[in-house]
Amino acid sequence: MRKHGLKSDRGSYRKRITNQRGFTLLELLIAMVMTGVLVSAGYGVYINQHKGWLIQEQITTMQQNARVGMHEMETRIRMAGYNLPGGFDPIYAKNTNPDTITVLFQNEFNCEAPLEHAMPQPSAELRCDGHDVSCFKENTWAYIYDPVADTGEFFYITQVQVSSSNIQHNTTALSRCYPLGSTVTYIDMFKFYIDKSDTNHPNLMEKMVGQTPVVYAENIEDLQFRYSLASGVFVDVPPAASIVREVLISLTARTDRKDLQFVGQYRRRSLTSDVKVRNLGL
């Protein structure tokens, strides 16, 4: 009986060993291959999604740049000629392909003061006795206008003496002596053009009077203007700014980098806008 029981125990032990023997080498290789396939597929999906996200991010940035640049030009062009004294036109147009435009108008704060004394020499202070000059600020560019001669010029304010109503321009003398009745005011001047000095990153530039040009919108590669005249004719450069009634703007933006999935080219977006110049021809 004991021998029979011993044999039974050995058989049961062998069966347990056989049942717990694990995976064969072939099974492990198959599992590794299948795991590799799944990981590769997942990684491929991730890479494609990441590329798509990067492309979409560039497209979004491009569209934002285009909209920001267009909005700024629309706002400035719409104001062209507002309360502008003589001495210059409200719009200066250049068909430079990409085009250039410069617009001028009186500052929205309507800060101005007349001279109560003629200037004895071009470097003399501007005496506006009895008038409030507190709206003028030091280290800013202002404009002086002679209504009799219908001319004027920009100058740099170095000091404002509110108590005595005097305005100083010590760093630069004016081109001539301005008479009694000339007016000092603020004139905004904005110039828009495309800077292509870096061919990989053309930019929409904005320049204000007396200041260094700044990048207003990046990766703007083209800018075109057309001008609708009072006669209904459209021209590239108006013969006189006073007969301009509408400015047609066409702006083209592009992505920061080329898209290899897009035939190795930049993706582009173009915006157009028609701006009525409400202050001309009134």
Secondary structure, DSSP 8 states (H G I E B T S, - for coil): -HHHHHHHHHHHHHHHHHHT----HHHHHHHHHHHHHHHHHHHHHHHHHHHHHHHHHHHHHHHHHHHHHHHHHHHHHHTTTTT--SSS-SEEEE--SS-EEEEEEE-TT--EEE-SS--SSTTS-EE-TTS--TT--TTEEEEEEETTTTEEEEEEE-EEETTTTEEE-TTS--SS---TT-EEE-EEEEEEEEE-SSTTS-EEEEEETTS--EEEEESEEEEEEEEEETTS-EESS-S-GGGEEEEEEEEEEE-SS-BTTTTTB--EEEEEEEEE-TTS--
